[in-house]
């Protein structure tokens, strides 16, 4: 879908008027690798309000040089001004509907929130889930333990309890998940939660261990598979006792990981075929009437479209499925995986269910102020959204200075890093990278067509139309040289009277929010 058109243009001299508002009260701290914003009990920076009227636009800029969602007011002009990049958006050409952005209520996130003073933990939740913050719409909830837990545990370790009579939530749920889910829902009552298991209880697996490789014992339709389907139902029932209901369930987090003999984290192997059979024989019927959406795959894009073909071409399985979960760890692979999947299965949405930075064995887990990771985050989200994905989910809300806790030392970076001894947390550039999307693209927005007049390899972009008629254009300039700053001119093909001119600095992210009632 990355079609581009070429236009010639004549420079027109114009006085460009702009009112500048800086990000509110960012307390910056600099490292060799970059700059973070420090939040404490006394202060934490906020996203400047739009504060615009019809025909105006607000430009928000985050940059390697230190800007964090700095706001400029941009005025529409009738005449076409000079620009080094001209973008044409066409709100009459619509693509997928955007459902929203999210993060994960992992044990590690809950442990770090618990380590902070209550007021500061609430600030983290507000920064993520309130309308004035990132306005996250999704929360991923692990079913029992993951690599970002302090220990390996399931909800039922009693062998051969096929009826799940001994199913119980754990202290991690009551201390580290449920309280913060409830807090998030106070800021966003419409928060959509989806559960995802990393592993079945060990006694149900071929290896007898939750951690490491292994598949469910037996085959679809037998006692083990029906018991595992009941495990999902009991999860929903127990969380509902705390007033928490789920929008969706993933059939399995990263099912291909269960075949990796070197893998140490919790996993359960499903192939596309065994997942298909489990859904149509066991899980689908067990969830019937539960008013919950079912996601398949929840793994890297390289498995597509074959995985979707196998499950969704079987009508007995497909009738229970609504969407396809995809991780971001193969986003360097061809977009054809996503594009072909949409073309073949357009009635099923594709949702980004996990993404993170700093998880590679050779990478530093927490890299303070890393601009490269902010760029990677934006680039991954743009690539997904430009190829039919309807949303995106971060792997953790908040981690500690080591990138954990993780029982298996599978450390990673996060948008927020906790420093409980100082009663502080650091907001990484990644936090602001996500905000450029989630704060401005509203649930129900649609991606719209856009094109640039020249091919600029270091510039990436996307455009969206919100339900209220406002338009959102997000751009990333990865070029390192100061001379690669661009003057961008945006025009809507459906409204050729108005032009919006703004600066796209080198190594920067911009969001242009145009207030208009034109549909």
URGICOR-V757567 format. One record per backbone hydrogen bond with DSSP energy under -1.0 kcal/mol. CO is the residue of the C=O (numbers start at 0). NH is the residue of the N-H. If there is no record, write none. Layout:
# URGICOR-V757567
co	nh
CO	NH
CO	NH
This chain:
# URGICOR-V757567
co	nh
0	2
11	81
18	72
20	70
25	27
26	37
28	35
33	30
35	28
36	426
38	424
42	39
45	23
52	55
55	514
56	73
57	512
58	71
59	510
60	69
61	508
62	65
66	62
69	60
70	20
71	58
73	56
76	498
84	488
85	452
86	490
87	450
88	492
89	92
89	448
92	448
95	446
97	443
99	391
100	136
100	137
101	393
102	139
103	105
105	109
106	110
107	111
108	112
109	113
110	114
112	115
116	120
117	121
118	122
119	123
120	124
121	125
122	126
123	127
124	128
125	129
126	133
127	135
129	134
136	191
137	102
138	193
139	104
140	195
141	143
147	107
148	406
152	144
154	167
157	160
159	161
160	163
163	166
169	173
170	174
171	175
172	177
176	180
177	181
178	182
179	183
180	184
181	185
182	186
183	187
187	190
191	138
192	246
192	247
193	140
194	249
195	142
196	252
200	203
201	204
203	216
209	266
213	268
214	205
218	221
221	225
222	226
223	227
224	228
225	229
226	230
227	231
228	232
229	233
230	234
231	235
232	236
233	237
234	238
235	239
238	241
238	243
239	242
246	292
247	194
248	294
253	256
255	258
256	259
257	213
259	262
264	211
270	274
271	275
272	276
273	277
274	278
275	279
276	280
277	281
277	282
278	283
281	285
282	286
286	289
292	248
293	321
293	322
294	250
295	297
295	324
297	253
298	326
299	302
300	303
302	306
304	308
305	309
306	310
307	311
308	312
313	316
313	317
314	318
316	319
317	320
321	348
322	295
323	350
324	297
324	298
325	352
327	330
329	332
333	336
334	338
335	339
336	340
337	341
338	342
339	343
340	344
344	347
348	323
349	389
350	325
353	327
354	394
356	412
359	362
366	369
370	374
371	375
372	376
373	377
374	378
375	379
376	380
377	381
378	382
379	383
380	384
381	385
383	386
383	388
389	98
389	99
390	351
391	101
398	417
399	402
402	411
403	399
405	408
408	410
414	427
415	398
416	425
418	421
418	423
423	418
424	38
425	416
426	36
427	430
428	432
429	433
430	434
431	435
433	436
433	437
434	438
436	440
441	444
444	97
445	464
446	94
448	89
450	87
455	458
457	477
459	475
461	473
462	447
463	471
464	445
465	468
469	465
470	513
471	463
472	511
473	461
474	509
475	459
476	507
478	506
480	483
481	484
485	503
486	83
486	84
487	501
488	86
489	499
490	88
491	494
494	497
498	76
499	489
501	487
503	485
506	63
507	476
508	61
509	474
510	59
511	472
512	57
513	470
514	54
